[in-house]
Amino acid sequence: MSKKIKPSSNGLVYSTDPNFKLEDNDESQETLPANQQKLRIRLETKHRAGKAVTLVTGFIGTDDDLQTLGKLLKNHCGTGGSAKDNEIIIQGDQREKVLKFLLGKGYSQSK
């Protein structure tokens, strides 16, 4: 069995240039303060077999901060969900609970 070589995230597998240096394009995105975040809360049922989920979009910041906020929201609502791609998904129609929680945490521009 041979091992498969996985290319790096930028698609580079091999370079013949002896002076080649891999440049990291990881721009460290800082998380905006809570009062500057423009989070939008909406109910969505598309591509979810008719099940309703509460979708929180518009988060600007690091993935760790997104995961932390998602975990706090899931604990507050008492439901499951996920946080990825700058979106937080909470199972069920939790719009009122999520809005009240975000306003209490200082996310004043949330709608």
KEPA-343633 format. One record per atom (N, C-alpha, C): residue in one letter; x, y, z; residue number from 1; atom name. Coordinates in steps of 0.02 Angstrom, whole numbers. Atoms other than C-alpha are relative to their C-alpha. Layout:
BEGIN
  res      c1      c2      c3    n  atom
    a       X       Y       Z  NUM    CA
...
end
This chain:
BEGIN
  res      c1      c2      c3    n  atom
    m      41     -59       0    1     N
    m       0       0       0    1    CA
    m      44      62       0    1     C
    s     -39     -62       3    2     N
    s      68     168     -47    2    CA
    s     -36      55      38    2     C
    k      29     -57     -35    3     N
    k      42     325      52    3    CA
    k     -15      54     -51    3     C
    k      18     -54      44    4     N
    k     -48     463     -36    4    CA
    k      27      66      27    4     C
    i     -26     -64     -19    5     N
    i      33     633     -33    5    CA
    i     -56      51      -7    5     C
    k      52     -51       2    6     N
    k     -89     770      12    6    CA
    k      31      67     -16    6     C
    p     -27     -66      16    7     N
    p     -56     938     -70    7    CA
    p     -17      50      55    7     C
    s      14     -52     -49    8     N
    s     -48    1093      37    8    CA
    s     -63      37     -20    8     C
    s      63     -34      12    9     N
    s    -199    1207      48    9    CA
    s       2      46     -61    9     C
    n      -3     -44      58   10     N
    n    -134    1319     -91   10    CA
    n      11     -38     -65   10     C
    g      -4      41      59   11     N
    g    -117    1173    -212   11    CA
    g      71     -18     -20   11     C
    l     -70      14      17   12     N
    l      74    1166    -215   12    CA
    l      19     -70      24   12     C
    v     -22      66     -17   13     N
    v     143     990    -220   13    CA
    v      75      -4       1   13     C
    y     -72       6       6   14     N
    y     323    1008    -275   14    CA
    y      27      58     -41   14     C
    s     -32     -54      38   15     N
    s     442    1143    -337   15    CA
    s      72     -19     -14   15     C
    t     -69      15      18   16     N
    t     605    1122    -430   16    CA
    t      47      59      10   16     C
    d     -40     -60     -12   17     N
    d     665    1298    -389   17    CA
    d      37      -8      68   17     C
    p     -36       9     -64   18     N
    p     805    1283    -257   18    CA
    p      -8      60      47   18     C
    n       8     -59     -42   19     N
    n     770    1460    -194   19    CA
    n     -73      12      19   19     C
    f      71      -8     -13   20     N
    f     583    1431    -173   20    CA
    f     -13       3      75   20     C
    k      22      -5     -70   21     N
    k     506    1486      -9   21    CA
    k     -76       4       0   21     C
    l      73       1      -5   22     N
    l     329    1447      36   22    CA
    l     -22      59      42   22     C
    e      25     -59     -35   23     N
    e     239    1607      84   23    CA
    e     -68     -16      29   23     C
    d      65      10     -31   24     N
    d      98    1594     207   24    CA
    d     -43      60     -13   24     C
    n      48     -53      14   25     N
    n     -51    1694     153   25    CA
    n     -52       5      56   25     C
    d      46      -2     -56   26     N
    d    -131    1675     324   26    CA
    d      -3      71      28   26     C
    e      10     -67     -27   27     N
    e    -193    1849     358   27    CA
    e     -37      -7      66   27     C
    s      31       7     -65   28     N
    s    -229    1856     542   28    CA
    s     -58      48       5   28     C
    q      61     -39      -3   29     N
    q    -407    1915     548   29    CA
    q     -19       9      73   29     C
    e      17     -14     -69   30     N
    e    -446    2000     711   30    CA
    e     -76       4       8   30     C
    t      70      -2     -14   31     N
    t    -614    1987     792   31    CA
    t     -21      70      19   31     C
    l      26     -66     -17   32     N
    l    -713    2148     795   32    CA
    l     -31      -1      69   32     C
    p      34      -2     -65   33     N
    p    -777    2206     964   33    CA
    p     -75     -14      -8   33     C
    a      70      20       3   34     N
    a    -953    2150    1007   34    CA
    a     -46      56     -24   34     C
    n      46     -54      19   35     N
    n   -1031    2322     984   35    CA
    n       8      20     -74   35     C
    q      -8     -15      71   36     N
    q    -963    2333     804   36    CA
    q     -22     -57     -45   36     C
    q      22      57      40   37     N
    q   -1022    2162     747   37    CA
    q     -72      12     -23   37     C
    k      67      -7      27   38     N
    k   -1174    2170     632   38    CA
    k     -27     -70     -15   38     C
    l      25      68       6   39     N
    l   -1252    2000     663   39    CA
    l     -73       1     -22   39     C
    r      68       6      24   40     N
    r   -1411    1950     572   40    CA
    r     -27     -69      19   40     C
    i      32      62     -22   41     N
    i   -1530    1818     639   41    CA
    i     -59     -13     -44   41     C
    r      57      17      43   42     N
    r   -1650    1726     525   42    CA
    r     -16     -74       7   42     C
    l      24      69      -1   43     N
    l   -1750    1566     515   43    CA
    l       7     -28     -70   43     C
    e     -10      30      66   44     N
    e   -1707    1447     375   44    CA
    e     -21     -73       2   44     C
    t      20      71       6   45     N
    t   -1778    1280     316   45    CA
    t      27     -32     -64   45     C
    k     -24      27      63   46     N
    k   -1693    1258     147   46    CA
    k      54     -53      11   46     C
    h     -49      54       0   47     N
    h   -1592    1099     120   47    CA
    h       6     -34      68   47     C
    r      -3      30     -66   48     N
    r   -1637    1035     293   48    CA
    r     -61     -45      12   48     C
    a      57      47      -3   49     N
    a   -1782     916     255   49    CA
    a     -59      29      38   49     C
    g      57     -32     -32   50     N
    g   -1910    1042     318   50    CA
    g      11      20      72   50     C
    k     -15     -19     -69   51     N
    k   -1827    1064     487   51    CA
    k      23      72       3   51     C
    a     -18     -71      -7   52     N
    a   -1810    1243     547   52    CA
    a      64       7      41   52     C
    v     -60     -18     -38   53     N
    v   -1643    1313     604   53    CA
    v       5      75       4   53     C
    t     -13     -71      -8   54     N
    t   -1595    1483     670   54    CA
    t      71      12     -24   54     C
    l     -65     -14      31   55     N
    l   -1451    1555     568   55    CA
    l      23      69      21   55     C
    v     -30     -64     -20   56     N
    v   -1337    1691     637   56    CA
    v      58      12     -48   56     C
    t     -51     -15      50   57     N
    t   -1233    1771     499   57    CA
    t      32      68      14   57     C
    g     -32     -66      -3   58     N
    g   -1113    1917     482   58    CA
    g      56       4      51   58     C
    f     -53      -2     -50   59     N
    f    -983    1868     613   59    CA
    f      67      13     -35   59     C
    i     -66     -16      27   60     N
    i    -812    1945     577   60    CA
    i      50     -13      55   60     C
    g     -50      15     -51   61     N
    g    -668    1868     671   61    CA
    g      31     -68     -11   61     C
    t     -36      64       4   62     N
    t    -564    1714     706   62    CA
    t     -49     -58       9   62     C
    d      41      59      -5   63     N
    d    -633    1539     697   63    CA
    d      -9     -21      73   63     C
    d       5      17     -71   64     N
    d    -596    1511     882   64    CA
    d     -54      41      35   64     C
    d      50     -43     -30   65     N
    d    -703    1660     932   65    CA
    d     -70     -19     -24   65     C
    l      64      22      27   66     N
    l    -842    1599     817   66    CA
    l     -23     -63      36   66     C
    q      17      62     -35   67     N
    q    -836    1426     898   67    CA
    q     -23      14      71   67     C
    t      18     -17     -70   68     N
    t    -842    1504    1072   68    CA
    t     -70      31       3   68     C
    l      67     -31       1   69     N
    l    -993    1613    1030   69    CA
    l     -53     -52     -17   69     C
    g      48      53      18   70     N
    g   -1079    1464     948   70    CA
    g     -15     -46      59   70     C
    k       9      43     -58   71     N
    k   -1051    1358    1103   71    CA
    k     -43      34      53   71     C
    l      40     -37     -49   72     N
    l   -1121    1494    1216   72    CA
    l     -73       4     -21   72     C
    l      69      -3      25   73     N
    l   -1275    1512    1105   73    CA
    l     -35     -67       7   73     C
    k      30      66      -5   74     N
    k   -1305    1325    1100   74    CA
    k     -17     -17      72   74     C
    n      13      13     -71   75     N
    n   -1291    1313    1290   75    CA
    n     -59      42      24   75     C
    h      55     -44     -21   76     N
    h   -1408    1462    1314   76    CA
    h     -67     -25     -25   76     C
    c      63      23      29   77     N
    c   -1540    1391    1198   77    CA
    c     -17     -72      19   77     C
    g      11      69     -19   78     N
    g   -1519    1212    1259   78    CA
    g     -12     -46     -60   78     C
    t       9      40      60   79     N
    t   -1510    1143    1082   79    CA
    t      68     -13     -32   79     C
    g     -61      14      37   80     N
    g   -1381    1078     960   80    CA
    g      10      52     -54   80     C
    g     -15     -45      55   81     N
    g   -1301    1166     815   81    CA
    g      73      -5     -19   81     C
    s     -70      -1      22   82     N
    s   -1136    1209     733   82    CA
    s      20      71     -16   82     C
    a     -27     -65      17   83     N
    a   -1023    1355     695   83    CA
    a      56     -10     -51   83     C
    k     -52       6      52   84     N
    k    -926    1363     531   84    CA
    k     -16      50     -55   84     C
    d       7     -47      56   85     N
    d    -898    1477     382   85    CA
    d     -31      66      20   85     C
    n      25     -64     -27   86     N
    n    -935    1633     487   86    CA
    n     -75      -1      10   86     C
    e      71       7     -14   87     N
    e   -1110    1566     523   87    CA
    e      -8     -45      61   87     C
    i      17      43     -57   88     N
    i   -1187    1493     680   88    CA
    i     -70     -27     -14   88     C
    i      64      33      12   89     N
    i   -1327    1367     657   89    CA
    i     -24     -28      66   89     C
    i      31      25     -61   90     N
    i   -1443    1334     804   90    CA
    i     -63     -38     -21   90     C
    q      57      40      20   91     N
    q   -1573    1196     789   91    CA
    q     -64      29      29   91     C
    g      66     -24     -21   92     N
    g   -1755    1251     798   92    CA
    g      -8      75     -10   92     C
    d      15     -71       5   93     N
    d   -1839    1420     797   93    CA
    d      18      33      66   93     C
    q     -26     -29     -62   94     N
    q   -1734    1508     930   94    CA
    q      15      74     -10   94     C
    r     -17     -69      17   95     N
    r   -1736    1685     857   95    CA
    r      -4      47      60   95     C
    e      10     -45     -57   96     N
    e   -1802    1772    1013   96    CA
    e      54     -11      53   96     C
    k     -51      15     -50   97     N
    k   -1683    1683    1132   97    CA
    k      69      24     -23   97     C
    v     -65     -19      26   98     N
    v   -1533    1714    1019   98    CA
    v       8      76       1   98     C
    l      -3     -72       1   99     N
    l   -1574    1899     997   99    CA
    l       9      28      71   99     C
    k      -5     -24     -69  100     N
    k   -1598    1925    1184  100    CA
    k      69     -14      28  100     C
    f     -67      18     -24  101     N
    f   -1434    1834    1221  101    CA
    f      53      46     -30  101     C
    l     -51     -42      33  102     N
    l   -1334    1934    1092  102    CA
    l      -4      72      24  102     C
    l       6     -68     -26  103     N
    l   -1404    2100    1152  103    CA
    l      27       5      71  103     C
    g     -27       1     -68  104     N
    g   -1360    2052    1330  104    CA
    g      75      -4       2  104     C
    k     -73       7       3  105     N
    k   -1181    2010    1278  105    CA
    k      34      60     -33  105     C
    g     -30     -61      28  106     N
    g   -1156    2181    1197  106    CA
    g      -1       4     -76  106     C
    y       6      -2      73  107     N
    y   -1194    2140    1015  107    CA
    y     -59      45     -17  107     C
    s      55     -47       3  108     N
    s   -1300    2297    1001  108    CA
    s     -27      10     -71  108     C
    q      23     -10      69  109     N
    q   -1312    2300     810  109    CA
    q     -33     -62     -29  109     C
    s      31      62      24  110     N
    s   -1394    2128     799  110    CA
    s     -73      13     -16  110     C
    k      71      -5      20  111     N
    k   -1562    2112     711  111    CA
    k     -26     -69     -13  111     C
end
